[in-house]
Amino acid sequence: MPDLMHIRDQLRKINKTFGTMMAQEMMKFGFTGSQLIILHEIMNGPKTIGQISKSVDLSYSTVSGLIDRLERQEYVRRVRDEDDRRVIWIEQTEKLDELKEQIPLLTEHFYQQLFSDVSPAELDQLSKSLEMLLTQMERQAQLRETTL
């Protein structure tokens, strides 16, 4: 049986190391980690605050506050839906479009460098293992949630 505590420790180290890398990069541009995660969501296409909130697992009010700051910095804008005026989309601005190629963590090149010594087969195996781990953890989280 594999050492499950070793797996836990490795996950903790991965999380800490990635967080440190992200913080170092974000300091150069004046963003927080949460802002970066939200910007990444918006770069994949306009989203509502509710969609972003659910995707990044932050409260609606937290995401709304982060969007307010990003909007003041002119990286995002709010746009009313033409068909349903109650819906407000958050989309990236030209300013963010110009900046995103300068932020290594937002480019595929960064991850190509990070995994340059890993074979395609190993990357595929890693991806499948991470998907399996996430599925298992989400299942357990749901079970715990329903028993509370």
C-alpha positions as CSV (number, residue, x, y, z in Angstrom):
1,M,0.0,0.0,0.0
2,P,1.4,3.4,-0.9
3,D,2.3,5.8,1.9
4,L,-0.9,8.0,1.9
5,M,0.8,10.5,4.2
6,H,3.6,10.9,1.7
7,I,1.0,11.7,-1.0
8,R,-0.6,14.3,1.4
9,D,2.8,15.9,2.0
10,Q,3.6,16.0,-1.7
11,L,0.3,17.7,-2.4
12,R,1.0,20.3,0.3
13,K,4.5,20.9,-1.1
14,I,3.2,21.3,-4.7
15,N,0.5,23.8,-3.5
16,K,3.1,25.8,-1.5
17,T,5.6,25.8,-4.3
18,F,3.1,26.8,-7.0
19,G,1.7,29.5,-4.7
20,T,5.2,30.9,-4.1
21,M,5.9,31.0,-7.8
22,M,2.6,32.7,-8.5
23,A,3.1,35.3,-5.8
24,Q,6.6,36.1,-7.1
25,E,5.3,36.7,-10.6
26,M,2.2,38.6,-9.5
27,M,4.2,41.0,-7.4
28,K,5.9,42.2,-10.6
29,F,2.5,43.2,-12.0
30,G,0.7,44.3,-8.8
31,F,-1.8,41.4,-8.8
32,T,-2.8,39.1,-6.0
33,G,-3.2,35.3,-6.6
34,S,-7.0,35.6,-6.4
35,Q,-6.9,38.4,-9.0
36,L,-4.8,36.2,-11.3
37,I,-7.2,33.3,-11.0
38,I,-10.1,35.6,-11.8
39,L,-8.3,37.1,-14.8
40,H,-7.5,33.7,-16.1
41,E,-11.2,32.8,-15.9
42,I,-12.1,35.9,-17.9
43,M,-9.4,35.3,-20.5
44,N,-11.3,32.1,-21.5
45,G,-14.3,34.3,-22.4
46,P,-16.7,36.6,-20.7
47,K,-18.4,35.3,-17.6
48,T,-20.8,36.5,-15.0
49,I,-19.7,37.1,-11.4
50,G,-21.8,34.1,-10.4
51,Q,-20.0,31.8,-12.9
52,I,-16.6,33.1,-11.8
53,S,-17.5,32.7,-8.1
54,K,-18.5,29.1,-8.6
55,S,-15.5,28.3,-10.8
56,V,-12.9,29.7,-8.5
57,D,-14.7,28.7,-5.3
58,L,-14.8,32.2,-3.8
59,S,-17.9,33.9,-2.5
60,Y,-19.9,36.2,-4.8
61,S,-19.1,39.2,-2.6
62,T,-15.4,38.4,-2.7
63,V,-15.3,38.0,-6.4
64,S,-17.4,41.2,-6.9
65,G,-14.8,43.2,-4.8
66,L,-11.9,41.8,-6.8
67,I,-13.7,42.6,-10.0
68,D,-14.3,46.2,-8.7
69,R,-10.6,46.6,-8.2
70,L,-9.7,45.1,-11.6
71,E,-12.2,47.3,-13.3
72,R,-10.7,50.4,-11.6
73,Q,-7.4,49.3,-13.0
74,E,-9.0,48.9,-16.4
75,Y,-8.2,45.2,-16.8
76,V,-11.9,44.2,-17.0
77,R,-15.2,45.8,-17.8
78,R,-18.8,45.0,-17.0
79,V,-21.1,44.7,-20.0
80,R,-24.9,44.3,-19.9
81,D,-26.3,41.4,-21.8
82,E,-28.2,42.7,-24.8
83,D,-31.0,40.1,-24.5
84,D,-31.4,40.1,-20.7
85,R,-30.5,43.4,-19.1
86,R,-30.4,41.7,-15.6
87,V,-27.2,39.8,-16.7
88,I,-23.9,41.5,-16.5
89,W,-20.9,40.0,-18.2
90,I,-17.3,40.5,-17.0
91,E,-14.9,40.7,-19.9
92,Q,-11.2,41.5,-20.4
93,T,-10.2,44.9,-21.8
94,E,-7.5,45.7,-24.4
95,K,-5.2,46.6,-21.5
96,L,-5.3,43.1,-20.1
97,D,-5.0,41.6,-23.6
98,E,-1.8,43.5,-24.1
99,L,-0.5,42.5,-20.6
100,K,-1.3,38.8,-20.6
101,E,1.6,37.8,-22.8
102,Q,3.9,39.4,-20.3
103,I,2.7,37.3,-17.4
104,P,4.5,34.0,-17.7
105,L,2.0,32.1,-15.5
106,L,-0.7,32.9,-18.1
107,T,1.2,31.5,-21.1
108,E,1.5,28.0,-22.3
109,H,5.3,28.6,-22.7
110,F,5.7,28.8,-18.9
111,Y,4.2,25.4,-18.5
112,Q,6.2,24.0,-21.5
113,Q,9.4,25.1,-19.7
114,L,8.2,23.8,-16.3
115,F,7.6,20.3,-17.8
116,S,10.3,20.4,-20.4
117,D,12.0,17.3,-19.0
118,V,8.8,15.3,-18.8
119,S,7.8,13.0,-21.7
120,P,4.4,13.3,-23.4
121,A,3.5,9.9,-22.0
122,E,4.4,11.0,-18.5
123,L,2.5,14.2,-18.9
124,D,-0.6,12.2,-20.0
125,Q,-0.2,9.9,-17.0
126,L,0.2,12.8,-14.7
127,S,-2.9,14.5,-16.1
128,K,-5.0,11.4,-15.7
129,S,-3.7,10.8,-12.1
130,L,-4.5,14.4,-11.2
131,E,-8.0,14.1,-12.7
132,M,-8.6,10.9,-10.7
133,L,-7.4,12.5,-7.5
134,L,-9.6,15.6,-8.0
135,T,-12.6,13.4,-8.7
136,Q,-12.0,11.4,-5.6
137,M,-11.5,14.5,-3.4
138,E,-14.6,16.2,-4.8
139,R,-16.6,13.0,-4.1
140,Q,-15.4,12.9,-0.6
141,A,-16.1,16.6,-0.1
142,Q,-19.7,16.1,-1.3
143,L,-20.1,13.1,1.1
144,R,-18.9,15.2,4.0
145,E,-21.1,18.1,3.0
146,T,-24.2,15.9,3.0
147,T,-23.5,14.5,6.4
148,L,-23.2,17.9,8.1
